């Protein structure tokens, strides 16, 4: 085992090929150390409250899936077909620089575009894995500890399948988006367990649901659709857990404490809306600067679709738990996000729908 410590995440792309040696002596783990003033808690009351958290925990046990055998890894998307396609044009297809690419270059751009976005999924799921493991230690109640432990296993499975898809089907890892990294750092290193809940269960999981749903809707790779569909089902439970757990707890805080958490949620939404823009593939293939690629994406229909997916879930959930305070409402209004306030929140869920058996490979809904 080789462990290499460094002060930040890698900045370069990592390529994988079929002949990559994977023996234990040849694998090098590259790590970055972070420090956290985490305060854990024992819980000595093992009474099992028959509430929504317990039902979500039981549901998670029922719906555990095995990333190695339940996904159709035998399928490989044709090398001459793009993974991301829609009935309409993708945003970059309107650009002169894109239309000057050869068909082979367009396929290569597609693979890099997918790799860059899915690499953020991978990095984000590792962050979720670390946060969920913290929540198992610091969540104060028995049911929440059990659920956080089950979510930790879910997140480990998500890391596993995203990493396998990237390595085996694409062959490329992109580095983490700096804004995503800063958001994860803030959640991981904050000592307040409820802020971890807010940051992960409401913001990051909402972000994940939006990004996964958008990619699933435009992917032509049935393996990728199946993978995302299974992960989305897990993430929906995680968001419902956060809403149900936080609603009552937030009411116990002082107004000053509530305002602090509302401000954090607002800042996380700003990052999600304005800064989590992936530009490296576009810079590489379309001769754009980082700022040009960012501005282009901010004004596309696909970004508007992502924005709608994201904030139609996050904003009503923040309202439900009491974090759309008078102090932050004008800030959200200035971003044009209060239009989502009255959308359905994730407190109530369709238990029958969530209990449905996992769909088979050929039957994944669009």
N, C-alpha and C positions, 0 to 999 in steps of 0.2 A: 504493500500500500504506500503510495506517495501522496503527500498532502502539501500543496503549495499555497501559502498565505499571500494575499495581496490586498491593497488598500481600497480597491473598488472592483466593480464587475469588468469582465473583458470588454474591449471596445471593437474588436475585429470579429468578422464572421468566422464561424467554425464549420468546416466541411467534413462530411462523412462519406466513406465509400465502402464497398462490400468487403474489401480486404483489410479493413481497420482492425488491428490487433486488440483484443479485449481481454487478455489474460490479466489476472490480478496484479502481477508484477509490472505490467505495462500501463495500467490505468493510473492517471494522475488526477486527483481531486483538487480543483482550484476553489479556494474558499475565501470569503471576506468576513471578518469578525465584526459583530455588532454587540453592544452592551445595553442591557435593559435593567431598570430598577424594578423588575416585576415583583409584586407582592402576591404570593400564593395563599391559599386558604384550605384548611381541612374542612370537611363538613361531617359533623358527628350525628346528625339527624338523618338516618337512612330511610325515613318514611318516604314512600313513593307516592307523590301527589298524582292523582289521575287527571291530568290536565293535557293541554295541547302539546306541551313539550314532551311529555311521555309518549303521546301518540305519534309524534314526529320521530322520536327515537325508535319506536317499534316499527314504524314504516321504513325507516332507513335499514333496519335489520332485514326486513322482508325483501327489500329491493336491491340488496347488494349484488353487484355484478362483477364479473371477473374480466379485467381488461385483456387478459391473455387469450381467453377462449370464447368470450361472448361477442367479440368483434370479429368481422370477417377479414382477417389479415391476409388471406390468400388473394384478395383483390388488390390489383395495382392499376391505377388510372392510366389509360393509354398515354404513352410518352409524347404523342403528337396532338393531344387534346388539352385544352386549357382546363384548369380546375375551377376557376371562377368565371362564370358567364351568367348573363341575364337575358331576358327577352329583349330588353332595350340595351343601348350602349352602356358600357362601363364608362365612368368619367374620363379616364385617360384616353379612351378611344376617339375622343373628339379632338385630340391634340395632334398637330402636324408632326411633332417629334415622334409620337407613337406610331403613326401611320407610315413613317419612313423606315421603321424596323422591318427586318425580314420576318417571315413566319417563324423561323427557328428562334429568332431573338424575342419575338412576342411570347412564345412558349416559355423561354427562359425567364423573361420578366414576370410572367404569371407565377412561375415556381418561386421566384424570389419574393414576390408580393405576398404569396401565401406563407412563405417561410417567415417573413418579417412579422406578419400579424400573429401567426400561430406561436412564434417565439415569445411574443408578449403574453399570450395565453399561458404558455409554459412557465414563464417567470412569475406571472401573477398567481398561478396555482401553487408554486413553491412558497410564495409569500403567504397565501391562504393556509397552506399546510403548517407553516411556522406559527401563524396567529392562532389557528385552531388548537394547536398543541399548548400554547400559552393559556388559552381560555379554559382548557381542561384543568389547569392548575389554579387559575385565579377566579373562575366563576364561583360565586358563593353558594349556590344551591345544588343539591344532589342531582336532580334531573338535568340541570344545565351542564354539569360535569360529564354525565353520561352522554348527552347529546354532543358536546364538544369533542369527546373522544371518538364518537362515531363519525363526526365530520372530519376529524383528522385523517381517518382511514379513507374517507371519500376523496379528500384532497390529494392524498398519496396516490390513489388510483388515477386521478386526473393528471397529475404530474407524469405518471408512468405512461399513459396512453398518448398524451401530447408529445412527449419526448420520443416515443417509439415511432409515431407517425412522421415526425420531423426527420428522424435519423434514417428510417427505412424507406419512406416514400418520397421525401424531398431531398434529404441529404445535406441540409444546411441549418445552422442555428444563427440567428441574429442576436446581437447584444440587447440588453434591456433598455427600454425607453427611459431616459433620465427622469422624466416627470413621474412615471410609474414607480421607479426606484425610490424617489423622494417620498412619495405617498406611502409606500410600504414601510420605509424607514420610520416615518412618523408614527404609524400604527404599532409597529413592533417595539419601538423604544419608549412609548408612553407608558407610565406606570398605572394609569387608570384603566381598570378592566372594562368599564362600560364604554370608554372611548374606543377600545379595541372592537367591541361589539358594533358600535356605530360605524367605525371605519370599514370593518370587514363585512359584516352581515348586511349593511344597508348600502354603502357606497361601492366597495369593491365587487361584492356579489351582484349588485345591480348592474355595474359596469360589465361584468362577465356575461350576465344574461343577455344584455343588449348586444354585445359583440358576438357571442356565440349564435344568437338568433339571426343576426344579420348575415353572418358567414354561412350558416346552414341554408338560408333562403337563396343564396346565389351560388352555392357549390354544386358542381356537376359530378363530384366524386362520391359515389354511394357509401364508401367506407367512411369518408370524412363526415357525411351526413349522419351516419349511424353513431359515430363517436360523439359528435356534438349533441345529438338528440339524447343520448344516455347521460351525458354530463349536464345538460340543461335540466333534466329531471332531478338530478341531485341538487343543483344550485337552487332550484325553486323551493325545495325543502329548507335549505339553509337560510334563505331570505325570510321565509315564514317563521322560522325559529327566532331570528333576530327581532322581528316585529313583535311577536308575542311576548318575548322575554323583556324587551326594553320598554314597552308601553307603560307598565305599572311602575317599573323602577324609576323612570325619568320623573314621575310625579313626586318621588321622595326627595328630590334634590332642591336646593335653594335656587332662587331665580338667577343668581349670579352663576351658579354651576350650570344651569340649563343654558344660559347665554353663551358660556364658554364652549359647550358642546355644539350648540347651534352654529357658532362661528366656525368651528372646525369642520362641520358638515358642509357649510357654505364653501369654505376654502377647498375642500376635497371635490366639490362639484365644479368649481372653477377649473381645477386641474383636469378633471375628467372631460370638461367641455372644450377647453381652449388649448390644452398642452399635450394630451395623449394622442398626438398625431404622428403616425409613422411615415417617415419621408425618405429613408435610406434607399429603398428599392427604386423609387421615382428619381432620386438624385442620380443613381447609378445608370439608369437606362434612358431617362428622358432629359438629361442635361439640365436639370433644375438645381437651383440653390436650395438650401434647407428652407429658407423663408418663402421662396416661390412655391415649393411643393406644399408647404403648410397652408399658405393662403389659397392655393388651388383646391386643396381638399376641403377646407372650411366652407367653400362655396359650391360644393357638389351636392347632388341629390342623394347620393349614398351616405354622405355625412349627415344630412338632414334626417335620413331614415334611422341612422344610428342614434342621433340625438333624441328622436322621438321614442325609440325603444328604451333608451336609458332613462330619460327624465319622466316618462309616463309611469315608470316604476319607482324611481327614487323619490321624487317630490311628494306623491301621496303617502309614501311610507314615512318620510320625515314629518309630514303633517300629522299622521296617525300617532306617532310617538311623542309629539309635542315639541318638535325642534324647528318649526316654522314660526319663530318668535317675532314679536313686533320689531325687534332690533335688526333681524336679518331679512325680513320680508321685502323691504325696499331694495336690498341688494339682489335678491332673487328676481324681483320684478324688473330690475335694470338689465338682467341677463335674458329676460323674456321667458322665464321658467315657471312663473306662477300659473300659466295657462294649464299646466299639468296637475294642479293641486287637487282637483276633484275627480281625477281618474281613479279607478279601483285600486285599493291598497292590497297588500299581501297578508293582512291579518287573518282573514278568512280564506280558506282554500277548498277546492273541490276534492274531498277525500277520496271519492270514488275514482276520479280521474287520476289522482296521484297513486292509487293502488293498482292501476292497470298493469298487467304483466309487460315486461319489456318487449317492444316490437321486434320482429325478426328483420334481418338485413334488407330483404326485398320490400318490406312493408313500412318503412320509416316515413311518416307524413312530412310533407314539404313545410 
